[in-house]
Every structure is written in structure tokens, then in C-alpha cells.
């Protein structure tokens, strides 16, 4: 009998039981996401680095081994539901039980660099059994509402750090009574906290010293990762499948080998150098390199939204269904600084009225707006010829196979695909008159471009944003290009063709109201007070706003805020800086005299919303509850 092993086991058991909280160590995450499905208290007892099955040797691993690394479906672990985890390990911790408290206990929890590269949608903590509710997102993660388990009465306490994440620090849908106190959030790419339709939220005394600023790749790399399983399935079921692409007959073996080679080359370069080697891999560099090294889409610190993902335009009118509104939100005494963001506008090709996206919702990219050059095609004398690349060849081949019903609707799911036959015919050289029409104002997943907002609250009844500090924010986006046939239909009425790539807001609220139907200025009013917003910069912006009140918002007190966006800029009526803006549809917004908006205030002329607003069914770009695939 090994007494030392028994003693060690007793020590572990004692640690786990200390103070009635279960200790979490790195070994709890070795297989993947740690699922909390039992009420109780938990705490970190180690610095957790989430890197499940990280056994890749880049010297010996095949390209395919690297390309499918970290894929739960490939690993076949029965602990992880194929639908819920079809897009990979979406969280380090998934809380799907009620009445859970988690103490960081002075430790940290973060993604490893390898997983952050290969898993582009991720939250360190997901407050549900799946990242989206039924029929929402790029995949149907759960079949029914009863299958979706959202955490209620969740409490996260510091001190401690929520670290590196390719998307969010904390993410959730349909949660109730969430408390986040004394936590440091750093190195997130999209946002520290993002919650949709939350009933009762308190984020208090948190520190955000920086977001992630060494992101090596663009969203196009995620598109490569997510189309690969479809191509692999085609290869396994019809290995001799082929089609003409760019004037050359290519087999599915050819296209798959090129795609996984691109993925593997990027992985090896980033692991060795931190970036894609332009000399060694020029094609990969052209497709995937991120010149600004920060996330190429929307960027937040805290985001609170109503029901469904916040991928459309700014809210205009509150939902009439109160169950679809967030409520009772407190964001108090948090400090955010050193945030850098940029939005990469991805011009979406439209065929027969439909945006062309692949089976996972990624846009078919034929134009690089950063370098202002066509990609995957050439133009001469007004005629466009398909030349292709690793991503487009894979997306079009899968799109054609889907149109031929050669890929069944299995765990991969195919309903999101909208690749049209005219586009396929053109790629095969059979449609020389094809001319791409671009729809602007969307990102790589065709989410509406809204610029960057540090604290965004929308579709919410009752909130208090108080005592927060926002300092040193820089937006690196360039201005828009001029190749637009039309604009994203999901944008708000006022912003239909306003491309806010470089716009920046410190605090933005839209379609919000007081705590109840009363518009009194007493305890019922929502409040933005005692916040300090300084040093917001964006060279190409049309708007830099300290506080922005948008949509049909009402019943908000604004008091004792200090906003100085740029110490060198004063009050100029026609410049891009404004300390406080109240848009046309807002009413009962009470601005106290004790505010100091150094760059002034703008209150737009009051207007009524059009009678046809919101858009009737059939005219909206959101047929899938917030996801604009195929439109």
C-alpha cells in the first residue's frame, strides 16, 4: 500500500472541501470544458490555463492533425453534446446550474495561445449549457428551450483574473441575478462581459487594464477553420468529387489539402513567431494576417443587450414583450483603460438579393477593404474572372455539394449556407457576365458595423451606470471604401448608410427606460452618473462620443459625469467630438447642471419614429432571430 499516495489524496480532498467550496485545478480541464451542473460553491485553487488535449508537436504532427486540433467532435468524448460543442470548446467553464458561486481565490483562468488561435468563439465562463439559445447563431446548438440551461443566481468574486480569451471573458443568455465583483479582466478580444436578456446584473469594482493587443489573424482564419469539417465530410463520402475552380479542375482532395496546409502553416508560424511569416507563406499572409493586432470586429468592455445576440444595429424601440428585455442592471465603480480596437469592413457579395455566406455564416470575401484590392478574382475591362483561394475554393465546393444534396444535415448543419448557383457557375467559368454587387456595413460574419463602445446597454428596463472610469481608448479602423451597391439592412433607421467603422463611444444606451413605466426623476429613473471618460482617440471617426443616448430611450438621469475626450479639443459645433449626444427619438432624458462635458452637448431635434417601424416580417435582415445568414 502506497501511504504517500493516500496522504496526497487526503490532502486534495481536504483542499476541495475547504470552506465548503470545490477546488478547481488544471486537471479538471484536461479533457475540455468544465461543466458546472450542480449548485454549490467553487473556487480556483490554481492558475488555470485552458488547453485541452494540447499534445501537438509541430515538428511531427500532420497538417490535418493541426487543423483539427481541439475539436471535441473529432475527439468523440461522450461528455460533450455534439450539438452544443459542434463549434468547439466554447468555454473553459460552462455554468448550467442555478445557485452557483465561484471564487477566483486570487488565481487566474485563461485560454492558452494555441486554443485562442484555433477556437475563435470562446468565453472563459459561459453562463449556460450552450453559447446560443435555440435557433440562434451559426448553428442550432439546442433543439428546444427546455434543452437550454441558463444559470440563475450566479456569483463571481475576486480577487483574481479572467485572462486571455478569443472572444469574451464572461458570456451568457437568459440569465437571472448575476453578480461579478472585484475581478480583473484582461486580454479579451471582444468584451469582458457580454450578457443578453439578463434579469438582474451587478458588475462592481472590476479592473480592466487592457484588452488583447497581439491578435495575429483576421476573421477569415476562423472561416477556414469552420468550413474544414464540411470539406472533410465531402472527402470521406465522395472522395472523387471535383469541379472546375479558377480554370483548373480541382478534386476535393486538392481543395482539402490546400485548406489544411494553410491552417497548419498559420498555426506553426504563430506558435513560433507570434505572427504569419509573409516570406514563407505569402498566400496565408494575404488571407489571414491582422495588421492591427486587435480583434477585427466589434469591441466592448461591458455589453448588456435584450433577447438574442447584439449583432444588429443600435436598438430603436424597446420590445413590447417585457420578457425580452434586460432589467435591473448595475455597472458600478469599474476601471477600464488601454483598450484598442478596429473594425474590418467585409464587403458582402449579393446574388439574387441574398448575401453570399458559407455553411457556418462566414461571408464570401472577394474584396480586401484594408488594402483596397480584389481577392479571389481579377477585373479587366469590366469583366470579372474567378481565381480563387483556399477559403473561397472550399466554401464554393461545399456550397455546390450542398445544392446537390450531397451533404446531409447532420451535426454539421447546413441551413445557414446561401452560396448561390450563379456564383458557383461563375467560379466554374460558365457565367462570364457575372458582376459582384457588394453590400457594405458588415463584418466577416455580416454583423452590423457599429464602431466600438466601452459600456453598451440596450433593450433594458432599469439600469445604473455609476462611478466608472474609462481612459485611453484608441480605434485603429480606417475609413470606408466606395464600392457599395447597398447597405446592411439590419442597421437602425437613423444609421441606414452610416458606416461607423472608426466611431467610438464611451457609454452608449439605446432603447432603454426607467425601472418602471414612471418617467419621474426620482428613484424610478435609470441613471448615468459620476463616470469619468477621458482620452478617446480615433483618427478616421465620424463620431467620438463620451455618452450617447440612442433610440426611443426615456426616463434616464444624467448627472455629475466628467467627459474630456481629448485635452486638445474644446467645443466645436461641426467636429467629431461630443461629450453628450441625445438622439432624436429619446425623451425624458434629464441632464443635470453638475455634469462637465468638455466637448459639449448635442440634443438632436425631436422626431417620431416612422409608422412602419419596426420593419414588418419579410423586410428584416434577421430571419434567424438575430443572425443575418443569407440576407
NORUR-V525682 format. One record per backbone hydrogen bond with DSSP energy under -0.5 kcal/mol. NH is the residue of the N-H (numbers start at 0). CO is the residue of the C=O. Records with the same first field share a line. If there is no record, write none. Layout:
# NORUR-V525682
NH->CO / CO
This chain:
# NORUR-V525682
2->0
5->1
6->2
7->3
8->4
9->5
10->6
11->7
12->8
13->9
14->10
15->11
16->12
17->13 / 14
19->16
20->17
21->40
23->42
24->22
27->24
28->25
29->26
33->91
34->32
35->33 / 93
36->34
39->98
40->19
41->100
42->21
43->102
44->23
47->45 / 107
49->47 / 109
50->48
52->29
53->50
54->52
56->54
57->55
59->56
60->56
65->61
66->62
67->63
68->65
70->67
71->69
74->70
75->71
76->71
77->75
79->76
80->78
84->80
85->82
87->84
88->69
89->87
91->122 / 123
92->123
93->33
94->92 / 125
95->35 / 93
96->35
98->151
99->152
100->39
101->154
102->41
103->101 / 156
105->158
106->103
108->160
109->47
110->163
111->49
115->111
116->112
117->113
118->114
119->117
121->119
122->89
123->167
124->168
125->92
126->170
127->125
128->148
134->141
135->132
140->138
146->143
147->143 / 144
148->146
149->147
150->126
152->175
153->176
154->99
155->178
156->101
157->180
160->106
161->183
162->108 / 160
164->186
167->121
168->190
169->191
170->124
171->193
173->195
175->150
176->198
177->199
178->153
179->201
180->155
181->203
183->159
184->182 / 206
185->161
186->209
188->164
189->166
190->166
191->300
192->300
193->169
194->302
195->171
196->304
197->304
198->174
199->197 / 326
200->327
201->177
202->329
203->179 / 201
204->331
206->182
207->334
209->184
210->337
211->187
214->292
215->213
217->287
220->217
221->217
222->218
223->219
224->220
225->221
226->222
227->223
228->224
229->226
230->226
231->227
232->228
233->229
234->230
235->231
236->232
237->233
240->237
242->249
244->247
245->426
247->244
249->242 / 247
251->240
254->250
255->251
256->252
257->253
258->254
259->255
260->256
261->257
262->258
263->259
264->260
265->261
266->262
267->263
268->264
269->265
270->266
271->267
272->268
273->268 / 269
274->268
277->275
280->276
284->280
285->281
286->282
287->283
288->284
289->215
290->288
292->289
299->189
300->453
301->453
302->192
303->455
304->194
306->323
310->308
312->489
321->319
323->320
324->321
325->458
326->197
327->460
328->461
329->200
330->463
331->202 / 329
332->465
334->205
335->468
336->207
337->470
338->471
340->473
341->294
343->295 / 341
344->342
345->441
346->344
347->438
348->346 / 363
349->436
350->353
353->350
355->348
356->354
357->361
360->357
362->443
363->355
364->362
365->346 / 363
367->372
368->366
371->367
372->367
374->365
377->384
379->382
382->379
383->433
384->377
386->375
387->375
392->388
393->389
394->390
395->391
396->392
397->393
398->394
399->395
400->396
401->397
402->398
403->399
404->401
405->400
407->405
409->407
412->409
416->413
417->356
423->419
424->420
425->421
426->422
427->423
428->425
429->424
430->424
433->430
436->349
437->482
438->347
439->437 / 485
442->446
445->442
447->310
448->440
451->502
452->298
453->504
454->505
455->301
456->507
457->303
458->509
459->510
460->325
461->459 / 512
463->328
464->526
465->330 / 463
466->528
468->333
469->531
470->335
471->533
472->534
473->338
474->536
475->340
482->480
484->437
485->437
487->439
490->487
494->491
495->492
497->494
498->496
499->448 / 497
500->498
502->499
503->542
504->451
505->544
506->545
507->454
508->547
509->456
510->549
512->459
514->523
524->521
525->554
526->462
527->556
528->464
529->558
531->467
532->561
533->469
534->563
535->564
536->472
538->474
540->537
543->575
544->503
545->577
546->578
547->506
548->580
549->508 / 547
551->315
552->550
553->511
554->586 / 587
555->587
556->525
557->589
558->527
561->530
562->595
563->532
568->565
571->569
574->571
577->543
578->599
579->599
580->546
581->601
582->548 / 580
585->582
586->552
589->555 / 587
590->588
591->557 / 589
594->591
595->560
597->562 / 595
599->596
601->579
603->581 / 601
606->583
612->609
618->615
623->626
624->621
627->625
630->627
